[in-house]
Amino acid sequence: MASIAVYSVKGGVGKTTFAVNLAWCAASVSRRQTLLWDLDAANGSGFLLGVDPKKKRTAQSVFAADRSPTKLIQKTAYPNLHLLPADESIRTLDRQFDRIGKKKRLSKLTDALGKEYDRIIFDCPPVLNEISAQVMRAADIVIVPLPPSPLSARAFDQVVEEVRGSGKGHPPILPVLSMLDMRRTLHKEARAANPKWPAVPLASAVEQCAVMRQPVGAFAPRSPGARAFAQMWTAIERKLASKKK
């Protein structure tokens, strides 16, 4: 099992779109048993996959000592892909972590879920708090979407600092240029400065994910956006493989 966190301290960078499309690639391209774990109260991942959270149990209850996360996991329309959805209760999770005093609660839950899943992908909230710290302890690799801008570069520096602060043996970080438009000078300069970074173009098919409520590979498999996510997933798998050696 390997766990992948999609994380940024800045909103509006395409984080949830990345998480959903990478999870779809893991399940549909690599055919791995995949869990997409939404830790953002907006439940964006559930929305993009057409899955609404069950109302009887809350996302926060997953972290209680006497609860099993499997009771909240929901199937999606795609083979091999399940969702652990979020809801508004996630907003109080930071206080719950402080109350139970367990610094590796998320990591232990991830290890337990690893008995059922080959890949676990976290859609993280855009905050710096105990939730993000716990995700960094659980993740094998951190994906950071970065639209080409000075503010995004600053946000990346904050992510690097957060990951390094998670302790020895912190996970590797893979920055990805998001919403890249090569018609813009700033974007061209960002691409020239980081030619080896994966990149996802500013493309209508990617934007349509929220309209179709599907991953781009499901409805536009030959589009530049779908190809970009597939290539990124290949790069992630390679990085995970090299990490094990």
Short mmCIF file of the C-alpha atoms (twelve columns), coordinates in Angstrom:
data_MODEL
# 
_entry.id   MODEL 
# 
loop_
_atom_site.group_PDB 
_atom_site.id 
_atom_site.type_symbol 
_atom_site.label_atom_id 
_atom_site.label_alt_id 
_atom_site.label_comp_id 
_atom_site.label_asym_id 
_atom_site.label_seq_id 
_atom_site.Cartn_x 
_atom_site.Cartn_y 
_atom_site.Cartn_z 
_atom_site.pdbx_PDB_model_num 
ATOM 1   C CA . MET A 1   0.000   0.000  0.000   1 
ATOM 2   C CA . ALA A 2   1.108   3.539  -0.723  1 
ATOM 3   C CA . SER A 3   -0.551  6.777  0.339   1 
ATOM 4   C CA . ILE A 4   -0.503  9.966  -1.719  1 
ATOM 5   C CA . ALA A 5   -1.462  13.385 -0.330  1 
ATOM 6   C CA . VAL A 6   -2.631  16.168 -2.651  1 
ATOM 7   C CA . TYR A 7   -1.937  19.283 -0.646  1 
ATOM 8   C CA . SER A 8   -1.620  23.046 -0.847  1 
ATOM 9   C CA . VAL A 9   -1.960  25.839 1.667   1 
ATOM 10  C CA . LYS A 10  -3.568  27.960 -1.055  1 
ATOM 11  C CA . GLY A 11  -7.117  27.387 -2.291  1 
ATOM 12  C CA . GLY A 12  -8.206  27.448 -5.913  1 
ATOM 13  C CA . VAL A 13  -5.139  25.654 -7.281  1 
ATOM 14  C CA . GLY A 14  -6.951  22.549 -8.550  1 
ATOM 15  C CA . LYS A 15  -6.207  20.355 -5.528  1 
ATOM 16  C CA . THR A 16  -9.501  18.434 -5.508  1 
ATOM 17  C CA . THR A 17  -9.487  18.041 -9.285  1 
ATOM 18  C CA . PHE A 18  -5.999  16.551 -8.993  1 
ATOM 19  C CA . ALA A 19  -7.025  14.168 -6.200  1 
ATOM 20  C CA . VAL A 20  -10.082 12.856 -8.055  1 
ATOM 21  C CA . ASN A 21  -8.314  12.400 -11.381 1 
ATOM 22  C CA . LEU A 22  -5.258  10.740 -9.830  1 
ATOM 23  C CA . ALA A 23  -7.512  8.375  -7.875  1 
ATOM 24  C CA . TRP A 24  -9.320  7.507  -11.098 1 
ATOM 25  C CA . CYS A 25  -5.964  6.831  -12.806 1 
ATOM 26  C CA . ALA A 26  -4.902  4.582  -9.930  1 
ATOM 27  C CA . ALA A 27  -8.148  2.601  -10.151 1 
ATOM 28  C CA . SER A 28  -8.759  2.586  -13.902 1 
ATOM 29  C CA . VAL A 29  -5.303  2.806  -15.476 1 
ATOM 30  C CA . SER A 30  -3.226  0.915  -12.904 1 
ATOM 31  C CA . ARG A 31  -6.237  -1.187 -11.817 1 
ATOM 32  C CA . ARG A 32  -5.321  -0.844 -8.173  1 
ATOM 33  C CA . GLN A 33  -7.800  -1.016 -5.335  1 
ATOM 34  C CA . THR A 34  -7.992  2.682  -4.537  1 
ATOM 35  C CA . LEU A 35  -9.485  4.751  -1.716  1 
ATOM 36  C CA . LEU A 36  -9.945  8.492  -2.116  1 
ATOM 37  C CA . TRP A 37  -10.094 9.978  1.384   1 
ATOM 38  C CA . ASP A 38  -11.628 13.448 1.418   1 
ATOM 39  C CA . LEU A 39  -10.402 15.524 4.366   1 
ATOM 40  C CA . ASP A 40  -11.779 18.835 3.087   1 
ATOM 41  C CA . ALA A 41  -15.095 19.888 4.645   1 
ATOM 42  C CA . ALA A 42  -16.370 21.101 1.267   1 
ATOM 43  C CA . ASN A 43  -16.637 17.434 0.138   1 
ATOM 44  C CA . GLY A 44  -15.381 18.433 -3.308  1 
ATOM 45  C CA . SER A 45  -14.125 14.952 -4.122  1 
ATOM 46  C CA . GLY A 46  -17.517 13.447 -3.423  1 
ATOM 47  C CA . PHE A 47  -19.189 16.076 -5.597  1 
ATOM 48  C CA . LEU A 48  -16.830 15.467 -8.542  1 
ATOM 49  C CA . LEU A 49  -17.456 11.728 -8.309  1 
ATOM 50  C CA . GLY A 50  -21.223 12.121 -8.037  1 
ATOM 51  C CA . VAL A 51  -21.272 10.693 -4.494  1 
ATOM 52  C CA . ASP A 52  -23.090 12.383 -1.629  1 
ATOM 53  C CA . PRO A 53  -22.040 11.539 1.965   1 
ATOM 54  C CA . LYS A 54  -24.329 9.441  4.107   1 
ATOM 55  C CA . LYS A 55  -26.115 11.517 6.715   1 
ATOM 56  C CA . LYS A 56  -26.290 8.901  9.497   1 
ATOM 57  C CA . ARG A 57  -22.592 9.008  10.350  1 
ATOM 58  C CA . THR A 58  -20.158 11.898 10.223  1 
ATOM 59  C CA . ALA A 59  -16.677 12.055 8.707   1 
ATOM 60  C CA . GLN A 60  -15.321 13.111 12.091  1 
ATOM 61  C CA . SER A 61  -16.455 9.832  13.667  1 
ATOM 62  C CA . VAL A 62  -13.837 7.949  11.639  1 
ATOM 63  C CA . PHE A 63  -11.207 9.156  14.086  1 
ATOM 64  C CA . ALA A 64  -12.966 8.057  17.264  1 
ATOM 65  C CA . ALA A 65  -11.117 5.236  18.993  1 
ATOM 66  C CA . ASP A 66  -14.078 2.858  18.825  1 
ATOM 67  C CA . ARG A 67  -15.114 3.441  15.204  1 
ATOM 68  C CA . SER A 68  -14.074 1.774  11.960  1 
ATOM 69  C CA . PRO A 69  -13.596 3.936  8.850   1 
ATOM 70  C CA . THR A 70  -15.044 1.171  6.691   1 
ATOM 71  C CA . LYS A 71  -18.563 2.076  7.835   1 
ATOM 72  C CA . LEU A 72  -18.335 5.413  6.039   1 
ATOM 73  C CA . ILE A 73  -16.642 4.227  2.839   1 
ATOM 74  C CA . GLN A 74  -18.854 4.444  -0.242  1 
ATOM 75  C CA . LYS A 75  -18.581 2.872  -3.666  1 
ATOM 76  C CA . THR A 76  -18.278 5.048  -6.749  1 
ATOM 77  C CA . ALA A 77  -19.397 4.423  -10.310 1 
ATOM 78  C CA . TYR A 78  -15.884 3.277  -11.185 1 
ATOM 79  C CA . PRO A 79  -14.406 -0.199 -10.581 1 
ATOM 80  C CA . ASN A 80  -11.672 -0.344 -7.905  1 
ATOM 81  C CA . LEU A 81  -12.432 3.188  -6.683  1 
ATOM 82  C CA . HIS A 82  -14.042 3.877  -3.299  1 
ATOM 83  C CA . LEU A 83  -14.558 7.158  -1.456  1 
ATOM 84  C CA . LEU A 84  -14.309 8.073  2.215   1 
ATOM 85  C CA . PRO A 85  -16.292 11.318 2.005   1 
ATOM 86  C CA . ALA A 86  -16.074 14.491 4.042   1 
ATOM 87  C CA . ASP A 87  -18.760 16.658 5.586   1 
ATOM 88  C CA . GLU A 88  -18.987 19.710 7.839   1 
ATOM 89  C CA . SER A 89  -17.873 17.710 10.899  1 
ATOM 90  C CA . ILE A 90  -14.312 17.715 9.528   1 
ATOM 91  C CA . ARG A 91  -14.081 21.385 10.564  1 
ATOM 92  C CA . THR A 92  -13.876 20.344 14.232  1 
ATOM 93  C CA . LEU A 93  -11.433 17.499 13.627  1 
ATOM 94  C CA . ASP A 94  -8.439  19.591 14.604  1 
ATOM 95  C CA . ARG A 95  -9.882  20.045 18.105  1 
ATOM 96  C CA . GLN A 96  -10.668 16.332 18.300  1 
ATOM 97  C CA . PHE A 97  -7.036  15.474 17.553  1 
ATOM 98  C CA . ASP A 98  -5.965  17.758 20.394  1 
ATOM 99  C CA . ARG A 99  -8.475  16.126 22.724  1 
ATOM 100 C CA . ILE A 100 -7.507  12.507 22.041  1 
ATOM 101 C CA . GLY A 101 -3.809  13.429 22.010  1 
ATOM 102 C CA . LYS A 102 -2.802  10.940 19.329  1 
ATOM 103 C CA . LYS A 103 -0.255  12.349 16.879  1 
ATOM 104 C CA . LYS A 104 -0.377  9.355  14.530  1 
ATOM 105 C CA . ARG A 105 -4.086  8.525  14.576  1 
ATOM 106 C CA . LEU A 106 -4.459  9.177  10.834  1 
ATOM 107 C CA . SER A 107 -1.346  7.139  10.069  1 
ATOM 108 C CA . LYS A 108 -2.640  4.142  12.032  1 
ATOM 109 C CA . LEU A 109 -6.008  4.319  10.307  1 
ATOM 110 C CA . THR A 110 -4.233  4.476  6.947   1 
ATOM 111 C CA . ASP A 111 -2.177  1.391  7.773   1 
ATOM 112 C CA . ALA A 112 -5.341  -0.478 8.722   1 
ATOM 113 C CA . LEU A 113 -7.067  0.527  5.478   1 
ATOM 114 C CA . GLY A 114 -3.969  -0.600 3.595   1 
ATOM 115 C CA . LYS A 115 -5.089  -4.186 4.158   1 
ATOM 116 C CA . GLU A 116 -7.939  -3.521 1.716   1 
ATOM 117 C CA . TYR A 117 -6.459  -0.900 -0.612  1 
ATOM 118 C CA . ASP A 118 -3.328  -0.632 -2.756  1 
ATOM 119 C CA . ARG A 119 -3.446  3.157  -3.017  1 
ATOM 120 C CA . ILE A 120 -4.937  5.705  -0.611  1 
ATOM 121 C CA . ILE A 121 -5.169  9.283  -1.862  1 
ATOM 122 C CA . PHE A 122 -5.840  12.173 0.518   1 
ATOM 123 C CA . ASP A 123 -7.663  15.277 -0.670  1 
ATOM 124 C CA . CYS A 124 -6.306  17.595 2.014   1 
ATOM 125 C CA . PRO A 125 -7.790  20.850 3.323   1 
ATOM 126 C CA . PRO A 126 -5.844  24.016 2.401   1 
ATOM 127 C CA . VAL A 127 -4.729  24.715 5.965   1 
ATOM 128 C CA . LEU A 128 -1.717  24.368 8.224   1 
ATOM 129 C CA . ASN A 129 -2.893  22.605 11.387  1 
ATOM 130 C CA . GLU A 130 -2.889  19.243 13.157  1 
ATOM 131 C CA . ILE A 131 -4.812  17.642 10.287  1 
ATOM 132 C CA . SER A 132 -2.113  18.572 7.773   1 
ATOM 133 C CA . ALA A 133 0.591   17.464 10.202  1 
ATOM 134 C CA . GLN A 134 -1.087  14.063 10.584  1 
ATOM 135 C CA . VAL A 135 -1.418  13.703 6.809   1 
ATOM 136 C CA . MET A 136 2.310   14.374 6.384   1 
ATOM 137 C CA . ARG A 137 3.075   11.586 8.856   1 
ATOM 138 C CA . ALA A 138 0.840   9.183  6.918   1 
ATOM 139 C CA . ALA A 139 1.786   10.060 3.323   1 
ATOM 140 C CA . ASP A 140 4.399   8.328  1.193   1 
ATOM 141 C CA . ILE A 141 4.470   11.217 -1.283  1 
ATOM 142 C CA . VAL A 142 2.989   14.731 -1.353  1 
ATOM 143 C CA . ILE A 143 1.651   16.204 -4.613  1 
ATOM 144 C CA . VAL A 144 1.549   20.009 -4.695  1 
ATOM 145 C CA . PRO A 145 -0.453  21.714 -7.496  1 
ATOM 146 C CA . LEU A 146 1.085   25.080 -8.398  1 
ATOM 147 C CA . PRO A 147 -0.530  27.525 -10.830 1 
ATOM 148 C CA . PRO A 148 2.311   29.621 -12.281 1 
ATOM 149 C CA . SER A 149 2.377   32.709 -10.065 1 
ATOM 150 C CA . PRO A 150 4.581   34.286 -7.376  1 
ATOM 151 C CA . LEU A 151 1.899   33.556 -4.741  1 
ATOM 152 C CA . SER A 152 1.918   29.875 -5.674  1 
ATOM 153 C CA . ALA A 153 5.691   29.749 -5.348  1 
ATOM 154 C CA . ARG A 154 5.346   31.210 -1.857  1 
ATOM 155 C CA . ALA A 155 2.681   28.617 -1.034  1 
ATOM 156 C CA . PHE A 156 5.029   25.865 -2.201  1 
ATOM 157 C CA . ASP A 157 7.705   27.099 0.192   1 
ATOM 158 C CA . GLN A 158 5.151   26.830 3.015   1 
ATOM 159 C CA . VAL A 159 4.295   23.259 2.007   1 
ATOM 160 C CA . VAL A 160 7.983   22.297 1.949   1 
ATOM 161 C CA . GLU A 161 8.401   23.748 5.431   1 
ATOM 162 C CA . GLU A 162 5.317   21.880 6.673   1 
ATOM 163 C CA . VAL A 163 6.481   18.554 5.228   1 
ATOM 164 C CA . ARG A 164 9.983   18.902 6.602   1 
ATOM 165 C CA . GLY A 165 8.521   19.718 9.978   1 
ATOM 166 C CA . SER A 166 6.726   16.369 10.060  1 
ATOM 167 C CA . GLY A 167 9.924   14.748 11.299  1 
ATOM 168 C CA . LYS A 168 12.716  12.518 10.072  1 
ATOM 169 C CA . GLY A 169 12.006  10.498 6.978   1 
ATOM 170 C CA . HIS A 170 9.479   13.014 5.685   1 
ATOM 171 C CA . PRO A 171 7.756   12.114 2.402   1 
ATOM 172 C CA . PRO A 172 9.122   13.330 -0.952  1 
ATOM 173 C CA . ILE A 173 7.351   16.288 -2.574  1 
ATOM 174 C CA . LEU A 174 6.298   16.366 -6.226  1 
ATOM 175 C CA . PRO A 175 5.401   19.888 -7.434  1 
ATOM 176 C CA . VAL A 176 3.082   20.039 -10.455 1 
ATOM 177 C CA . LEU A 177 2.327   23.065 -12.609 1 
ATOM 178 C CA . SER A 178 -1.442  23.436 -12.640 1 
ATOM 179 C CA . MET A 179 -3.688  25.294 -15.113 1 
ATOM 180 C CA . LEU A 180 -0.694  25.936 -17.361 1 
ATOM 181 C CA . ASP A 181 -1.440  28.267 -20.296 1 
ATOM 182 C CA . MET A 182 1.554   28.544 -22.605 1 
ATOM 183 C CA . ARG A 183 0.033   31.625 -24.257 1 
ATOM 184 C CA . ARG A 184 0.891   33.618 -21.145 1 
ATOM 185 C CA . THR A 185 4.380   34.980 -20.592 1 
ATOM 186 C CA . LEU A 186 4.433   34.219 -16.864 1 
ATOM 187 C CA . HIS A 187 3.402   30.629 -17.543 1 
ATOM 188 C CA . LYS A 188 6.061   30.204 -20.225 1 
ATOM 189 C CA . GLU A 189 8.682   31.465 -17.814 1 
ATOM 190 C CA . ALA A 190 7.477   29.104 -15.078 1 
ATOM 191 C CA . ARG A 191 7.637   26.166 -17.483 1 
ATOM 192 C CA . ALA A 192 11.106  27.128 -18.672 1 
ATOM 193 C CA . ALA A 193 12.297  27.405 -15.075 1 
ATOM 194 C CA . ASN A 194 10.900  23.964 -14.157 1 
ATOM 195 C CA . PRO A 195 10.975  21.839 -17.333 1 
ATOM 196 C CA . LYS A 196 11.036  18.508 -15.493 1 
ATOM 197 C CA . TRP A 197 7.973   19.148 -13.341 1 
ATOM 198 C CA . PRO A 198 4.741   17.425 -14.431 1 
ATOM 199 C CA . ALA A 199 2.190   19.869 -15.787 1 
ATOM 200 C CA . VAL A 200 -1.573  19.928 -16.271 1 
ATOM 201 C CA . PRO A 201 -2.775  22.387 -18.932 1 
ATOM 202 C CA . LEU A 202 -5.539  24.923 -18.627 1 
ATOM 203 C CA . ALA A 203 -8.070  22.925 -20.627 1 
ATOM 204 C CA . SER A 204 -11.830 23.008 -21.066 1 
ATOM 205 C CA . ALA A 205 -12.107 19.256 -20.508 1 
ATOM 206 C CA . VAL A 206 -10.532 19.583 -17.051 1 
ATOM 207 C CA . GLU A 207 -12.901 22.435 -16.206 1 
ATOM 208 C CA . GLN A 208 -15.825 20.232 -17.320 1 
ATOM 209 C CA . CYS A 209 -15.094 17.757 -14.510 1 
ATOM 210 C CA . ALA A 210 -17.248 19.851 -12.173 1 
ATOM 211 C CA . VAL A 211 -20.061 20.030 -14.740 1 
ATOM 212 C CA . MET A 212 -19.999 16.349 -15.679 1 
ATOM 213 C CA . ARG A 213 -19.180 15.255 -12.092 1 
ATOM 214 C CA . GLN A 214 -16.727 12.775 -13.553 1 
ATOM 215 C CA . PRO A 215 -12.939 12.429 -13.848 1 
ATOM 216 C CA . VAL A 216 -11.701 13.773 -17.169 1 
ATOM 217 C CA . GLY A 217 -10.385 10.366 -18.203 1 
ATOM 218 C CA . ALA A 218 -13.912 8.953  -17.964 1 
ATOM 219 C CA . PHE A 219 -15.552 11.326 -20.441 1 
ATOM 220 C CA . ALA A 220 -12.648 12.760 -22.484 1 
ATOM 221 C CA . PRO A 221 -9.901  10.098 -22.428 1 
ATOM 222 C CA . ARG A 222 -8.015  11.539 -25.403 1 
ATOM 223 C CA . SER A 223 -7.988  15.126 -24.190 1 
ATOM 224 C CA . PRO A 224 -4.743  16.886 -23.213 1 
ATOM 225 C CA . GLY A 225 -5.970  17.028 -19.610 1 
ATOM 226 C CA . ALA A 226 -6.601  13.283 -19.414 1 
ATOM 227 C CA . ARG A 227 -3.190  12.557 -20.915 1 
ATOM 228 C CA . ALA A 228 -1.532  14.951 -18.457 1 
ATOM 229 C CA . PHE A 229 -3.076  13.216 -15.439 1 
ATOM 230 C CA . ALA A 230 -2.140  9.790  -16.808 1 
ATOM 231 C CA . GLN A 231 1.463   10.932 -17.298 1 
ATOM 232 C CA . MET A 232 1.511   12.413 -13.804 1 
ATOM 233 C CA . TRP A 233 0.225   9.178  -12.335 1 
ATOM 234 C CA . THR A 234 3.017   7.297  -14.111 1 
ATOM 235 C CA . ALA A 235 5.540   9.707  -12.576 1 
ATOM 236 C CA . ILE A 236 4.019   9.131  -9.119  1 
ATOM 237 C CA . GLU A 237 4.206   5.353  -9.485  1 
ATOM 238 C CA . ARG A 238 7.844   5.623  -10.542 1 
ATOM 239 C CA . LYS A 239 8.645   7.835  -7.570  1 
ATOM 240 C CA . LEU A 240 6.954   5.381  -5.221  1 
ATOM 241 C CA . ALA A 241 8.883   2.500  -6.759  1 
ATOM 242 C CA . SER A 242 12.208  4.325  -6.407  1 
ATOM 243 C CA . LYS A 243 11.353  5.185  -2.787  1 
ATOM 244 C CA . LYS A 244 11.055  1.484  -1.956  1 
ATOM 245 C CA . LYS A 245 14.507  0.652  -3.337  1 
# 
